[in-house]
Amino acid sequence: MAGSVQVELKGSVIVATFIGEMNKGLVKEAQDDIVRYLSETDSSKILYNTLEMAVPAMVLAFDMKAFDDKIRHKIKKSATVVPGAGTAFKATISFVLANNHKIFYNDLQEAVDWIKS
């Protein structure tokens, strides 16, 4: 399935939703949108929704790690909602040095509640 990304501001949380197969172009598109919201709003919380995303390639996990390294100083909290162990493993790599990041399995509402707390 071809991938897609959508980044939007929901209240005070930047929500990035990834669907299907990801590639560098789609990940870059999401990163650019996240940076725009971080620059144009007071938001400092990001929710990565990967529930409908295929398990990403390792290179994309490293790309996200480099991205997180660049924006970490602007982030108060971030969370990733994952559908399973493969995506959770890649998220762990992506956010290994994040200040306040948490991974949630299949529970978007729990992630939303935590990130808003």
C-alpha positions as CSV (number, residue, x, y, z in Angstrom):
1,M,0.0,0.0,0.0
2,A,1.3,3.4,-0.9
3,G,2.1,5.5,2.1
4,S,0.7,8.9,3.3
5,V,1.4,11.3,6.1
6,Q,-0.8,13.9,7.7
7,V,0.4,16.4,10.3
8,E,-2.1,18.6,12.0
9,L,-2.5,20.6,15.2
10,K,-5.1,19.2,17.5
11,G,-5.5,21.6,20.4
12,S,-2.0,22.0,21.7
13,V,-0.6,18.7,20.3
14,I,1.0,18.3,16.9
15,V,-0.3,15.0,15.6
16,A,1.6,13.2,12.8
17,T,-0.2,10.2,11.3
18,F,1.7,7.8,9.2
19,I,-0.2,5.3,7.0
20,G,1.1,2.5,4.8
21,E,4.7,2.2,3.5
22,M,7.0,5.0,4.4
23,N,9.9,6.4,2.4
24,K,12.3,9.2,2.9
25,G,10.2,11.7,1.0
26,L,7.1,11.1,3.1
27,V,9.1,11.2,6.3
28,K,10.7,14.4,5.2
29,E,7.3,15.9,4.4
30,A,6.1,15.1,7.9
31,Q,9.3,16.5,9.5
32,D,8.8,19.8,7.5
33,D,5.2,20.1,8.7
34,I,6.3,19.4,12.3
35,V,9.0,22.1,12.1
36,R,6.4,24.5,10.7
37,Y,4.0,23.9,13.6
38,L,6.8,24.1,16.1
39,S,7.8,27.5,14.6
40,E,4.4,29.0,14.1
41,T,2.6,27.8,17.3
42,D,3.4,27.5,21.0
43,S,3.0,23.7,20.8
44,S,5.8,21.6,22.4
45,K,4.1,18.2,22.3
46,I,4.1,15.7,19.4
47,L,2.0,12.5,19.0
48,Y,3.3,10.1,16.3
49,N,0.4,7.8,15.2
50,T,1.8,4.8,13.4
51,L,-1.1,2.4,14.0
52,E,-1.7,2.1,10.2
53,M,1.9,2.3,9.2
54,A,3.9,-0.7,7.8
55,V,7.0,-1.5,9.8
56,P,9.5,1.1,8.6
57,A,13.0,0.4,7.3
58,M,15.9,0.9,9.7
59,V,17.2,3.8,7.7
60,L,14.0,5.7,8.4
61,A,14.4,5.1,12.1
62,F,17.8,6.7,11.9
63,D,16.4,9.6,9.9
64,M,13.8,10.2,12.7
65,K,16.5,10.0,15.3
66,A,18.5,12.7,13.5
67,F,15.3,14.8,13.2
68,D,14.6,14.3,16.9
69,D,18.1,15.4,17.7
70,K,17.5,18.7,15.9
71,I,14.1,19.5,17.5
72,R,14.6,17.9,21.0
73,H,15.2,21.3,22.7
74,K,11.7,22.4,21.5
75,I,9.8,19.3,22.7
76,K,8.2,19.0,26.2
77,K,6.6,15.6,25.5
78,S,6.3,13.2,22.6
79,A,4.7,9.8,22.2
80,T,4.4,7.2,19.5
81,V,1.5,4.8,19.2
82,V,2.5,1.6,17.6
83,P,0.7,-1.5,16.3
84,G,3.4,-4.0,17.3
85,A,6.9,-4.9,18.3
86,G,8.6,-4.2,14.9
87,T,7.4,-0.6,14.9
88,A,8.0,-0.2,18.6
89,F,11.7,-1.3,18.1
90,K,12.1,1.3,15.4
91,A,10.5,4.0,17.6
92,T,12.8,3.1,20.4
93,I,15.8,3.7,18.1
94,S,14.2,6.9,16.7
95,F,13.7,8.5,20.2
96,V,16.5,6.8,22.2
97,L,17.7,10.2,23.5
98,A,14.4,12.0,23.6
99,N,13.8,13.9,26.9
100,N,10.3,12.7,27.6
101,H,9.1,10.2,25.0
102,K,6.8,7.2,25.6
103,I,5.7,4.4,23.4
104,F,2.1,3.1,23.5
105,Y,0.9,-0.2,22.0
106,N,-2.4,0.1,20.1
107,D,-3.9,2.7,22.5
108,L,-4.3,6.1,20.9
109,Q,-6.5,7.5,23.7
110,E,-4.0,6.5,26.4
111,A,-1.3,8.3,24.5
112,V,-3.4,11.4,24.0
113,D,-4.3,11.4,27.7
114,W,-0.6,11.0,28.7
115,I,0.7,13.7,26.3
116,K,-1.9,16.2,27.5
117,S,-1.1,15.6,31.2
